[in-house]
């Protein structure tokens, strides 16, 4: 099986890719939160994706199979620390359709995001992981990330 990963280019029409990413994002919401995205959330995600693709501070990568079907995506961004002014990378999302998992696709998406960040002279990378999502936590730890902080929320 041939899988290709590419960065969406701001110079081309990405509407179809964005539509497919939102479909996969919805699958992710069903898997992890047991609910579908509302239309307003889909619209907000679409706007966010367009902004990230157009910005030099964002990158959207897609994985496609040999038939050019979108089977996964990864989203990265560059942020600035408010205290130190240092730039750092954040991996916003990584998702691969269930039937394509355990084939190194997610690792390749993360690798592409990391390479893009390195090209932008950003070496520190953060990712937020739901502590209840043991599979994701295991994935990120196996990818070389370490637990550093716990984010507490007042649900």
N, C-alpha and C positions, 0 to 999 in steps of 0.2 A: 504494500500500500504506500503510495507516494503522497506525502503531506507537504504542502508549501506554506511558508509563513512570510507575510509581507506587511510592511507598514503602509497604512492608508495615506495616500498622497493628497495634499490639499489642492493640487492642480487638476485633479480629475473628479468626476461625479461619483460620490460615494453613497448616494441615496440607497441603493440596493443593499450594499454591505451594512449600512446603518440599520436598515429594516431587519436584516438577518441577525445582527448583534442583539437588537431589542428582543427578537424572538428567543434567542438563547438566554438572554438576561431573564426573561420571563420563566424559562425552564429552571434556571438557577433559583429564582424566587420560590418556585413550587417545591423544588428539592430541599432548600434550606429553611424556608419560612412557612412552607405549607400553604401558600397563597399566591394568587396571580397578581401581576402588576395592574394597577388602575390606569386608565387612559391618560390621566394627568401625569402619572409617573413616567409612562412611556414617552410622553411629549417632553418632559424634563430631561430624560435620559438622551433623547434625540438631540436636544439643544446642547447638552453637555458634550456629546460626542462630536458634533459639528465644531463646537468651540475648541475642543482638544485637538482635533485634526488641523484646524486653521492656525493654532497657536504654536509658537516655537517652544512653549513650555509643556506641551502635551504630545503624546504619541498613542496611536491605536494600531495594534497589530491584529491580523486575522490569520487563522489557520484554515486552509482549504484542502479538500481531498483531491484525488486525481480527476474527479468530475467537476471540480471547481465549486463544490458545495461547501459553504462555510460551516466548520465543525468546532471552532473555538475562537476565542479572542483574548487579548490582554491589553490592559490600559495602564499607562504610566504617566506621571506628571512630575514637574519640577516645582518645588515649593521653596520658600525662603523662611528660615528660622527667625522669629521675631526678636529673639534676644541676641543671637550671635551674627545675624545677617547672612549666615552660611546657607548655601543652597543644598538641598537634599532631594532625593528622589522618593516618590511614593508610588507603589504599585497599587492602583485603585481597584482593579478587577482582573481576575484570570478565571476563565471558564472553558471547559471542554465537554462536548456532548458525551454522555455516559458510555456509549458504544465505542468511543475512541480513546477512552482513558487507559492508563497503564501502558502507553506507547510513547512516552517521553514528550508528548505534545505540549503539555503544560510547562514542563521544564524548558522546552525550546521557546515558548512564548516568554517566559521569565528571562531566559538568556537574551532574547532579542530586546526586551525592555532594558535589561542591564547594560547591554552593549550600547544602546541609544543613549542611556544616561552617561555612560563613560565617555562617549563622543562629545557630550555636552559638558564634560569636565565635572561630573557629579558622581561621587563614589559612595556616599552614604545613602542607603536605601531603606525605607520603612514600608511595612505592610501591616494593615490591621486585620486581625483574625478573630472571629467569634470563638470564645473559649469553649463553647458547647459543640463546635464543629471540629471534632477530634480528627477527622480525615484531613481537613484543611490544615489544622495545626501540625499534624504529622508531616504533611507535604512540605510546608514551609520550613520546618526544622530540618527535614532531609535535603532541602534545597540550599541550606547553609545559613538560614536566618535563626536568630536566637531570641528568646523571650527577654524583653528589656523592661517594659512597663506594663501595668495593668490599667486599662481605662475603665473607670467606674462611672456608671450612669444611674440616674434616678428614674428608672422606667416610668 
